[in-house]
Amino acid sequence: MRKVLYLTAAMAALSAGAAQAQKVIEPGSDDRIDWQSLEDFKASYGNLEGQSFTILGPWLGEDQTLFTSLLPYFEEATGAKANYSGSDSFEQQIVIDSDAGSPPDIAVFPQPGLAADIARKGNLKPLGEETAQWVRDNYAAGDSWAKLGTYAGADGTQQFYAFPFKADVKSLVWYVPENFEDAGYEVPKTYEDLKALTEQIAADGETPWCIGLGSGGATGWPATDWVEDLMLRMNPPEVYDGWVTNEIPFNDPKVVKAIEEFGWFAKNDDYVAGGAAAVASTDFRDSPKGLFDSPPSYYMHKQASFVPSFFPEDVEVGLDADFFYFPAPADGSMGQPVLGGGTLFSVLTDNPAARAFIDFLKTPAAHEIWMAQKSFLTPYKGANPDAYANDGQKKMGKILTDATTFRFDGSDLMPGAIGAGAFWTGMVDFVGGASAQQVADQIQQTWSTLN
């Protein structure tokens, strides 16, 4: 059986290598893509013939196909060979390999905290201040993105170790345009407008929201996204940063207030489908479906960019369903904060081809080729927004490039016992009747035991 598995893996690797030889878009055939940027890159790095390097990442299946579609362009420009391996146990594998002294040349991290842990051990190579400055200058909310990849090394010195490439957006509210039009509702432009719309829909005898926290063993996590977005709309980003590291305690009044603000939506029987008692028991995968009832069961659903996967099969985003940015306060004091996720590329060896690949990711074409396919968003201001495959992706991309602040999903930055434990269960307790103060105190008590 083991031989069969090895043979299957070898065949898959050969298949992936063969796929890399094919370009999904022929250079020069699509004028939305900055082909000249590849030519310029080639002029700098076209002397790596015969070299190779390895990339380990979390992408499998379609995601792997999409990422590896970029590799032929790099290989043609440089002469170097890029070998990608995906793993569904990436988080464990990268720790084992880097600790053993046999790391991949590049690792693709879905969690900044894991990259920071490995940098702290001295197992990541600094990418340099020049690359950090490139991110600050070329990404919207560039300081946010540069900070996301900056960690303490083994000597405690803060350096830039992780290049962000491929983002996700969580600050979205989904709705059905036809339902809004029929009811005479307008898309809210400010946070105050959003609350006023919530009150108006309820006053009309309708239900504004569906909020579902059910997710098996991960029940509660959708509420953490709500609280994180609210933290960014009620406080400066520095408060958010202190909160996710516990420099600001979880039971600080600012955090308690954000949890209470979530309760304004989730604990009002008139505002949520099934009443507040249904919030914890409604599965998050089912929670958007009532948008498409006739008449609608409710009008709005806050969820990340992946949620169309759980829409009815015949629903077309942009036509039958749409989204708007979870708006910021009207006074502009918090700017345009965006909550999201993404992946970061780090170098773990001195392989020059691996270094060249990081510079390849700075080319507009590297972004635009993936943009033209699917499942890719970027804050890169130099990428052509018209390269996006559809209007929905383009609209999400604009949310990223309009952002004044970007912050990574806070629960992913917290210790696992908090972000994937006490925070989840605390939110379930909160919608079940506990006060925000009680929940925050309990989460902080758990965090204190970790120090």
C-alpha positions in Angstrom: 0.0 0.0 0.0 2.8 2.4 0.9 4.4 1.8 -2.5 1.1 2.7 -4.2 1.0 5.9 -2.2 4.5 6.8 -3.2 3.8 6.0 -6.8 0.6 8.1 -6.7 2.5 11.0 -5.2 5.3 10.8 -7.8 2.8 10.7 -10.6 1.0 13.8 -9.1 4.4 15.6 -8.9 5.1 14.8 -12.5 1.6 16.0 -13.5 2.2 19.3 -11.6 5.5 19.7 -13.3 3.9 19.1 -16.7 1.2 21.6 -15.9 3.8 24.2 -15.1 5.1 24.0 -18.6 1.8 25.4 -19.9 1.1 29.1 -19.7 -2.6 29.9 -18.8 -2.3 33.2 -20.7 0.1 33.6 -23.5 2.4 36.7 -23.1 1.1 39.6 -25.1 -2.3 38.1 -25.6 -4.2 40.0 -22.8 -3.6 43.7 -22.7 -4.9 43.9 -19.1 -1.6 42.3 -18.0 1.6 44.3 -17.7 3.8 42.0 -19.8 6.6 44.6 -19.8 7.0 44.0 -16.1 8.1 40.4 -16.8 10.5 41.6 -19.4 12.0 44.1 -16.9 12.2 41.3 -14.3 14.0 39.1 -16.9 16.5 41.7 -17.5 17.5 41.6 -13.8 17.2 37.9 -13.2 17.7 36.1 -16.5 20.9 34.4 -15.4 19.7 31.6 -13.1 19.7 28.9 -15.7 20.0 25.4 -14.2 19.2 26.5 -10.7 16.1 25.2 -8.8 14.3 25.8 -5.5 11.5 24.4 -3.5 8.3 26.0 -2.2 6.1 24.5 0.6 2.6 25.8 1.1 -0.9 25.0 2.3 -2.5 25.0 -1.2 -3.9 21.8 -2.7 -6.3 21.0 -5.5 -7.6 24.0 -7.4 -5.6 26.5 -5.2 -2.4 24.6 -6.0 -3.3 24.7 -9.7 -3.9 28.5 -9.6 -0.7 29.2 -7.7 1.5 27.0 -9.9 0.0 28.7 -13.0 2.4 31.5 -12.2 5.5 29.4 -12.1 6.1 29.0 -15.9 6.4 32.8 -16.2 9.1 33.0 -13.5 10.9 30.0 -15.0 11.0 31.4 -18.5 12.3 34.8 -17.2 15.0 33.3 -15.1 15.9 29.8 -16.3 15.4 28.5 -12.8 13.0 25.7 -11.8 10.4 26.2 -9.1 9.1 23.1 -7.4 5.9 23.5 -5.3 4.6 21.0 -2.8 1.3 21.5 -1.0 0.4 20.0 2.3 -2.8 19.8 4.4 -0.6 19.6 7.4 1.6 22.6 6.4 1.6 24.1 9.9 3.2 21.0 11.4 5.4 20.2 8.5 7.1 23.5 8.3 8.0 23.4 12.0 9.4 19.9 11.7 11.4 20.7 8.6 12.8 24.0 9.7 13.7 22.7 13.2 15.5 19.7 11.5 17.6 22.0 9.4 16.0 20.7 6.1 13.6 23.5 5.3 12.1 24.3 1.9 13.7 27.3 0.2 10.4 29.2 0.5 7.4 28.7 2.8 3.9 30.1 2.2 2.4 31.0 5.6 -1.4 31.3 6.0 -0.8 32.6 9.6 1.6 35.4 10.5 1.9 34.0 14.0 3.4 30.8 12.7 5.9 32.8 10.6 6.8 34.9 13.6 7.4 31.8 15.7 9.8 30.4 13.1 11.6 33.7 12.7 12.1 33.9 16.5 13.9 30.6 16.3 16.3 32.1 13.7 14.9 29.9 10.9 13.7 32.6 8.5 16.0 34.9 6.4 15.3 38.6 6.5 14.0 40.0 3.2 15.6 43.4 3.9 14.4 46.9 4.5 14.3 47.7 0.8 11.5 45.0 0.3 9.7 46.3 3.4 9.8 49.8 2.0 8.5 48.4 -1.4 5.5 47.0 0.4 4.9 50.3 2.3 5.1 52.3 -1.0 3.1 49.9 -3.3 0.4 48.3 -1.2 -2.7 50.2 -0.1 -2.4 50.5 3.7 1.2 49.6 3.1 2.4 50.2 6.7 -0.2 47.6 7.8 1.1 45.0 5.3 4.8 45.7 6.1 4.0 45.3 9.8 2.3 42.0 9.1 5.6 40.5 7.9 7.9 42.1 10.5 8.9 39.9 13.4 11.7 39.6 16.0 14.5 37.3 15.0 16.6 35.1 17.3 18.5 38.1 18.5 15.3 40.0 19.2 15.8 42.5 16.4 12.7 43.3 14.4 13.1 42.7 10.7 11.0 42.1 7.6 10.6 38.4 7.0 7.4 37.7 5.2 6.2 39.1 1.9 2.4 39.3 1.6 0.9 37.9 -1.6 -2.8 37.0 -2.0 -5.3 38.5 0.4 -8.8 37.8 1.6 -11.5 40.3 2.8 -13.8 39.8 5.8 -15.3 43.2 6.1 -18.3 42.4 3.9 -22.1 42.5 4.2 -24.0 40.4 1.7 -27.5 41.3 0.4 -29.8 40.8 -2.5 -30.1 44.0 -4.6 -33.7 43.1 -5.7 -34.8 42.8 -2.1 -33.3 46.2 -1.2 -34.9 47.8 -4.3 -38.3 46.3 -3.6 -38.2 47.5 0.0 -36.8 50.9 -0.8 -33.6 50.4 1.2 -30.2 51.9 0.2 -26.8 50.5 0.8 -25.4 52.2 3.9 -22.3 54.3 3.5 -21.4 54.8 7.1 -21.6 52.6 10.3 -24.3 54.9 11.6 -26.3 54.3 8.4 -25.9 50.6 8.9 -27.4 50.8 12.4 -30.2 53.1 11.1 -31.0 50.6 8.3 -31.1 47.8 10.9 -33.6 49.8 12.9 -35.6 50.7 9.8 -36.0 47.1 8.6 -37.1 46.0 12.1 -39.6 48.9 12.3 -41.0 47.7 8.9 -41.8 44.3 10.6 -39.0 42.6 8.7 -35.8 40.9 10.0 -32.5 42.7 9.2 -29.9 40.0 9.9 -29.1 36.4 10.1 -26.1 35.5 12.3 -25.1 31.9 12.6 -22.3 30.8 14.9 -22.6 27.0 14.4 -19.6 25.3 13.1 -19.2 21.9 14.8 -16.2 22.0 17.1 -15.4 25.5 15.9 -18.8 26.9 16.9 -18.5 30.6 17.8 -15.9 31.7 15.3 -18.1 33.9 13.1 -18.7 36.1 16.1 -15.0 36.7 16.5 -15.0 38.3 13.0 -17.8 40.7 14.1 -15.9 41.7 17.2 -12.7 42.2 15.3 -14.3 44.4 12.7 -16.0 46.4 15.5 -12.7 46.8 17.3 -11.3 48.5 14.2 -14.3 50.8 13.9 -14.4 51.8 17.5 -10.7 52.2 18.2 -7.4 53.2 16.5 -5.5 50.2 15.0 -2.9 50.4 17.7 -5.6 49.3 20.2 -6.4 46.3 18.0 -2.7 45.4 17.9 -2.4 45.6 21.7 -5.5 43.5 22.1 -4.4 40.6 19.9 -1.1 40.3 21.8 -2.7 40.8 25.2 -0.8 44.0 25.9 -4.3 45.4 26.3 -6.2 42.8 28.4 -9.2 41.1 26.9 -11.3 42.5 29.6 -10.2 46.1 28.9 -13.3 48.5 28.7 -12.6 49.0 25.0 -12.9 45.3 24.2 -15.9 44.9 26.4 -17.6 47.8 24.6 -16.9 46.1 21.2 -18.4 42.8 22.4 -21.5 44.8 23.7 -21.7 46.4 20.3 -21.9 43.0 18.6 -24.7 42.2 21.1 -26.6 45.3 19.8 -27.1 43.2 16.6 -27.0 39.6 17.8 -28.9 39.8 21.1 -31.9 41.7 19.8 -34.8 39.3 18.9 -36.1 41.8 16.4 -32.8 42.1 14.6 -31.8 38.4 13.9 -33.6 35.5 12.2 -35.1 33.2 14.8 -34.4 35.6 17.6 -31.2 35.8 19.7 -31.7 32.2 20.9 -31.1 31.0 17.4 -27.8 32.7 16.8 -25.6 30.0 18.5 -27.5 27.1 17.0 -27.7 28.3 13.4 -25.0 26.7 11.3 -22.9 29.4 9.6 -23.1 27.5 6.3 -26.9 27.7 6.4 -27.1 31.3 7.7 -27.0 33.1 4.3 -29.7 31.0 2.5 -32.7 33.0 3.8 -31.5 36.0 1.8 -32.8 34.1 -1.3 -36.3 33.2 0.1 -39.3 34.8 -1.5 -40.1 36.9 0.4 -36.7 37.2 2.0 -36.4 35.8 5.6 -33.9 38.6 6.3 -31.9 41.3 4.4 -28.3 41.2 5.4 -25.6 38.7 6.3 -22.0 39.6 7.4 -19.4 37.1 6.2 -16.1 36.9 4.4 -15.5 36.6 0.7 -15.8 32.8 0.7 -19.5 32.7 1.6 -20.9 32.4 -2.0 -19.7 28.8 -1.7 -22.8 28.3 0.5 -25.3 30.1 -1.6 -27.9 28.1 -3.6 -26.3 26.8 -6.8 -28.3 29.0 -9.2 -27.3 32.3 -7.4 -24.9 34.5 -9.4 -22.9 37.0 -7.4 -23.3 40.5 -8.9 -26.7 39.7 -10.2 -28.7 37.7 -7.6 -26.5 38.6 -4.7 -24.1 41.4 -4.0 -22.1 42.8 -1.1 -21.0 46.1 0.4 -18.1 47.2 2.6 -18.9 46.9 6.4 -18.8 50.7 6.8 -16.7 52.8 9.1 -17.9 55.7 11.3 -19.1 58.8 9.5 -16.6 61.2 11.2 -13.7 59.5 9.4 -11.7 59.1 12.6 -11.0 55.4 11.9 -10.4 55.8 8.2 -11.4 52.8 6.1 -10.3 49.8 8.1 -10.4 46.3 6.4 -10.3 43.0 8.3 -9.0 40.0 6.4 -6.5 37.3 5.9 -3.9 36.2 3.4 -0.7 34.4 2.8 2.9 35.5 3.3 6.0 34.2 1.5 9.2 33.7 3.5 12.7 32.6 2.5 14.4 29.9 4.7 17.7 29.3 2.8 20.4 31.3 1.0 19.2 30.0 -2.4 19.5 33.0 -4.9 16.6 31.6 -7.0 14.3 31.8 -4.0 15.3 35.4 -3.4 14.5 36.1 -7.1 11.1 34.6 -6.7 10.2 37.1 -4.0 11.1 39.9 -6.4 9.0 38.2 -9.1 6.0 38.6 -6.8 6.6 42.4 -6.9 5.8 42.5 -10.7 2.3 43.6 -11.6 2.1 40.6 -14.0 2.5 38.1 -11.1 -0.7 39.5 -9.5 -2.6 40.1 -12.8 -2.2 36.6 -14.2 -3.8 35.2 -11.0 -6.4 38.0 -10.9 -7.5 37.1 -14.4 -8.4 33.6 -13.2 -10.1 33.4 -9.8 -9.7 33.4 -6.0 -7.2 36.1 -5.8 -7.3 39.6 -4.3 -4.4 42.0 -3.9 -3.7 45.4 -2.2 -1.0 46.1 -4.8 -1.8 49.6 -6.2 0.3 48.9 -9.3 -1.8 45.9 -10.5 -4.5 46.7 -13.1 -7.9 46.3 -11.5 -9.4 45.5 -14.9 -7.4 42.2 -14.8 -9.9 40.8 -12.3 -12.0 38.0 -13.8 -15.3 39.4 -12.8 -16.9 42.5 -11.3 -17.3 40.9 -7.8 -13.6 40.2 -7.5 -12.9 43.7 -8.8 -15.2 45.3 -6.2 -13.5 43.3 -3.4 -10.1 44.4 -4.8 -11.2 48.0 -4.6 -12.1 47.6 -1.0 -8.5 46.5 -0.4 -7.0 49.3 -2.4 -9.3 51.9 -0.7 -8.3 50.7 2.8 -6.4 53.0 5.1 -5.8 50.2 7.6 -5.6 46.4 7.1 -5.6 44.0 10.0 -5.3 40.3 9.9 -8.0 38.2 11.5 -7.3 38.7 15.2 -8.2 35.3 16.5 -5.6 33.8 14.1 -3.0 36.1 15.7 -3.9 35.1 19.3 -2.6 31.9 21.0 -4.6 28.9 19.9 -6.1 28.4 23.3 -7.7 31.9 23.0 -8.3 32.5 19.3 -9.4 29.0 18.5 -10.8 28.2 22.0 -11.8 30.6 24.7 -12.8 33.4 22.3 -15.1 31.1 20.4 -16.8 29.6 23.4 -17.0 33.0 25.1 -19.0 34.4 22.1 -21.4 31.4 22.4 -21.8 32.2 26.1 -22.4 35.8 25.3 -25.2 35.3 22.8 -26.6 32.7 25.3 -27.1 35.4 28.0 -23.8 36.1 29.7 -22.7 39.7 29.9 -19.8 41.1 27.8 -17.9 41.8 31.0 -18.3 38.2 32.3 -17.2 36.8 29.0 -14.2 39.1 28.7 -13.1 38.4 32.2 -13.3 34.6 31.6 -11.2 34.9 28.4 -8.6 37.0 30.1 -8.5 34.6 33.0 -7.7 31.8 30.5 -5.1 34.0 28.7 -3.4 34.7 32.1 -2.8 31.0 32.6 -0.7 30.9 29.4 1.8 33.5 30.5 
